[in-house]
Each structure stands twice: as structure tokens, then as C-alpha cells.
Amino acid sequence: MRTKAVRIHGKNDLRLDEFELPPIKEDEILAKVISDSICMSSYKAARQGAEHKRIPDDIAINPTIIGHEFAGELIEVGARWQNRFSPGEKFSIQPALNYKGSLYAPGYSYRYIGGDATYIIIPRDVMEMNCLLPYRGEDYFHASLSEPLSCIIGAFHASYHTSYGSYIHQMDIKEGGNMALLAAAGPMGLGAIDYAIHRDRKPGKVVVTDIDQAKLDRASRVHTVEEAGKNGVELIYVNTAEMKDPTEQLLGLSDNKGYDDVFIFAPVRQVVEQGDRILGFDGCLNFFAGPEDKEFSASFNFYNVHYAFTHIVGTSGGNTDDMKEALELMAAERINPAVMITHIGGLDSVIDTTLRLPEIPGGKKLIYTNISLELTALDELQDKGSTDPLLRELAKMVEANNGIWSREAENHLLENGRPI
């Protein structure tokens, strides 16, 4: 089976290669990738090359496939797994394998599995760690978004609180408490807002901050104050760039009690320190954003650590249970992470998109790996559709769905897009 895949050969050296996959072994599965959403982690991996903890040292000789937020269809199942999986099944993969304690993961470390490819071989490592997850939905893009959503879910579950005089950690956010999502109008912040207001264990109040008014406006359109209220959550959006004293005003929004849970969505020192200043008694600061700078640091008030029991936690990705929860919530239509998507593209747009990811505005960039298509913002489909009938039809479908990518749009692209 021949495949086309974007592989990393060195620092900032991504190439769209075409090569032959070996025949699968009895403990492997051949699969077709349909969609992959590009993560900032892939940008960091491309920038660091073999210096990245998940990238092998020999990529100049044995390049690996990038992309780890992917979904597709099983094509051929090795004999060992035929009692569990069948050709034609849709799937998603939890890339954080932790196989025998290794950091190796699909999308970083393997020659034959990664999201930015047409066909892949799912290895034994994935299967033995139960990280091949069946997907029962009718589309593919939701399954691609289950991995980033699992990171959000894992972060919520990793937060913790205590009772005065007790040393037992009560895991998860404080139910009915005050929550602040700082620098959170980007794609992962949108996912966190959705999860916070639609999960079973909810905060009582969620304050979302950013300094980009356009992003805040979009966030308030897709996750409305009214919808949050129907679910028992008071939702407030604020632009801290317009505040004379952000700390004082954010504390005022918490009725001067401070926040039980603060999530940091940008690796910016000032944002971290602002989060520390607005923590309430027994408040938990969750550093969600992953910095590229290995020396990144910020000040933290240790007086409050000692006397107000404030604390900090961080996670890097979710686990398999988090991903299963994401898939279940999407299947039940309780959450809709499609709001995270702002761009679509084909496999031939992956290299440029990945290497320039921080420069490209908007949220998630969704790639259809068997399609040839330049990266296109959803809000530009109408303009580009003036000369492209395919994009014109997609524009109509997106507009009819409140500017959000949909199953109908995906099906139309898969049926009418130009094969790569």
C-alpha cells in the first residue's frame, strides 16, 4: 500500500513524501486517515526536531509522520485483533500511549503512524495500551477533535481542592465555585467554555478573559451567556486590555472572594501572575498552556500558598479515559467542539500551516488528508467561492450553520474535493 505523508526529517524540515508501507503484521492494523487537526505541539516538534522529547534521534535517516489529532477508517485488521476490530470501523487514537514508560507517541515518534498521512499502520504499542478508540459518530472531524478536547477534560480532572484540616485532595474543579479562564478566547479556551457549562460537575460562575475583542466576540456568539444560564452557569466575557486595573476588576467579578479555579491558556508570564493574584482561598491555578521556552517561569505568591492554601497544577494532554469521555459527550451531542475549527485544508497545506501556525489567526486548522486544498478560513469561503464552485457550496453550508463547520460540509468536501 502506497501512502503520502508529511514527515519530519530535521529542524524545520517537513516534507510531503510518498512511499510504500510494509505489509502489516498479525499484531498491526492498516488504516485510512480522513481528518487531522493541527496542534501547536506539532509546530513545537517541527521547530525542535530531534531535540524534542518525543522525536527520535535518527529522523534524518528514518523520518517520522507528524499529526496526532486524527480519525479515519480501518482497512485491514491483523489476526491478533480480529476479535475486537473490523474493516470499515471508524476510529480515533489517544496518542499519549505511555507504552512501557516511553514518551513515544503517534504523530511524533513512529515511521508509519501519524495524522498527516493518507494511509498508516497502527502498531502493536497502540493496541496493547487500548489507545485505538472506536468512534460511532457519522462524521470524522469530531473524532479528530476528541484528542484536544481530552486535554481540556484531563486538565479539569487534574485540578484539586482540600477541606480545611484535611490532607485529602478532592480532585476536579470546585462544583458551584468561581472559575476564571484567562487568555481563553482561542480554540482550546472555546473547548473549555463548552465543557465547563455542559458537563455534570459545573462551576457557578465562569469569567473568560482575552485581549483580542474579535475573538471574544466570536466566543460569545458560539457560547452564549443565555445558553450558559440555561445550564446554571453565569458566564462573563471581559477584555482585560480595556481594564484600568485587571486584577481588581476581576476580583470584583468574583464578589471579591477570588477564584476557586483559574486556568491559564497562554504561556505568558503576566497572565500567570495575574492568575495567581486572583486566586481565592484554596484556589487552584491550572497552567494549561505549554510553553516552547524551556526556561519559562513566573512569580508565585508563596505567602498565599502558606496561609491561603493556594496551589498550582499542570497537565500535558489527557489520558484514554478523558478521550472516551470526549467521544461520549460528542456522541450525546452535549458538547460541540466544531466551534474550535476556523480553517480547513488538504494534505498539501500541512507543511506551510504547521511551520507558520503561530502566525495564522483563528482556531483549529482541520486537514482532510486525502484532499488537495490550500488552507482556507471558514469566513473566507464565500470570497474564494467566487471562482471555485466547491468552496461556494461549502460557504453556504457553513453560513447556514452559524459559521460553524458541519457534517454536511464535511461530506460535501469528501465527495467533491480534489484527491491529492
Secondary structure, DSSP 8 states (H G I E B T S, - for coil): -EEEEEEEEETTEEEEEEEE-----TT-EEEEEEEEEE-HHHHHHHHHGGGSTTS-TTTTTS-EE---SEEEEEEEE-GGGTTT--TT-EEEE-----GGG----TTTS-SS--SSBSEEEE-HHHHHTT-EEE--SS-SHHHHHHHHHHHHHHHHHH-EE--TT----EES--TT-EEEEET--SHHHHHHHHHHHHSSS--SEEEEEES-HHHHHHHHHHS-HHHHHHTT-EEEEEEGGG-SSHHHHHHHHTTTS-EEEEEE-S--HHHHHHHHHTEEEEEEEEE-S--S-TT------HHHHHHS--EEEE-SS--HHHHHHHHHHHHTTS--GGGGEEEEEEGGGHHHHHHTGGGS-SSEEEEETTB----EEGGGHHHHTTS-HHHHHHHHHHHHTTT---HHHHHHHHHHS-B-
